[in-house]
């Protein structure tokens, strides 16, 4: 007889590894957006992002022999998920990054686990809300503050409307993580593709009306940023995201927002020769502790 406890360990390690990959993909998206909106207007950038990502996911589905659902109920849910997870937050962040630095947008967006926790505790109550998860939220926020340092928030308040837009996008992400659990039973690529296609259906007409994209002359850097944003930070990222929503839960999955900050710092240390202060190392430990506290299963299951 095989021991029942042997399976969860590698499974949990795999989910944590996927959480790290997702944090990297989404952490890079803020830089991609900043480069993209330099010569591509926000609505058109996000319309192209959702269209390209949706097309890639459809091609992968065809290769895997999967088909999208045909019932109206599921497509209404795809549409609602698209508004929560792409149309509204993607556009708000892209518009905000016309004036807000990518780093500050990442910091503001790292608060999504707090909103997911509050929505879960006060409204949906679909997950266990215990002291360990409260500790995770507090430790993650404290760690993020220590990593970025007070000086990183110097720009806070100068472009208040744009910063409010990023926070509003964060609330949307928290709601999307909770609503995403309703797709349990579907292959993760199906809600990813369905929501991207619904998002494109909304944003492409808006782009044609608002931006007249045929008159634009985007730079090569913006086009490459759009490609990276669509392929890696959207198509690949959303397949991983919908899987993690079911395996780690909504609160656990939104903890990816905390991981984006130390990953950005790590990239700076490895490739740009930046230095980490003592408080940043303490902050990194807090973030890791917070993510583990928020994602570790409440109890072992056979």
Secondary structure, DSSP 8 states (H G I E B T S, - for coil): ---TTHHHHHHHHHHHHHHHHHHHHHHHHHHHHHHHTTTS-HHHHHHHHHHHHHHHHHHHHHHHT------HHHHHHHHHHHIIIIIHHHHHHHHHTTTS-HHHHHHHHTTHHHHHHHHIIIII--S---HHHHHHHHHHHHHHHHHHTGGGGTTTTTTHHHHHHHHHHHHHHHHHHHHGGGGTTS-HHHHHHHHHHHHHHHHHHHHHHHT-GGG----HHHHHHHHHHHIIIIIIHHHHHHHHHHHTHHHHHHTHHHHHHHHHHHHHHHHH-----HHHHHHHHHHHHHHHHHHS-SS---
